[in-house]
């Protein structure tokens, strides 16, 4: 079970959404 990949994926999505909101 690799939770690291899942966490990284979720963090990347959150960061992407934050950047889009700031734009």
TAHU-V298719 format. One record per residue. N is the residue number from 0. PHI is phi in whole degrees, 0 to 359 (* if undefined). PSI is psi in degrees with one decimal (* if undefined). OMEGA is omega in whole degrees, 0 to 359 (* if undefined). Layout:
n:N phi:PHI psi:PSI omega:OMEGA
n:N phi:PHI psi:PSI omega:OMEGA
This chain:
n:0 phi:* psi:116.5 omega:180
n:1 phi:253 psi:95.5 omega:180
n:2 phi:281 psi:-23.7 omega:181
n:3 phi:304 psi:-47.8 omega:181
n:4 phi:301 psi:-44.1 omega:181
n:5 phi:297 psi:-45.3 omega:181
n:6 phi:298 psi:-44.6 omega:181
n:7 phi:299 psi:-41.6 omega:181
n:8 phi:298 psi:-45.6 omega:181
n:9 phi:295 psi:-41.5 omega:181
n:10 phi:297 psi:-41.2 omega:182
n:11 phi:296 psi:-42.0 omega:181
n:12 phi:296 psi:-42.4 omega:181
n:13 phi:297 psi:-45.1 omega:181
n:14 phi:298 psi:-42.7 omega:181
n:15 phi:299 psi:-44.1 omega:182
n:16 phi:295 psi:-41.4 omega:181
n:17 phi:298 psi:-45.8 omega:181
n:18 phi:299 psi:-42.5 omega:181
n:19 phi:297 psi:-38.3 omega:182
n:20 phi:292 psi:-41.5 omega:182
n:21 phi:296 psi:-37.3 omega:183
n:22 phi:298 psi:* omega:*
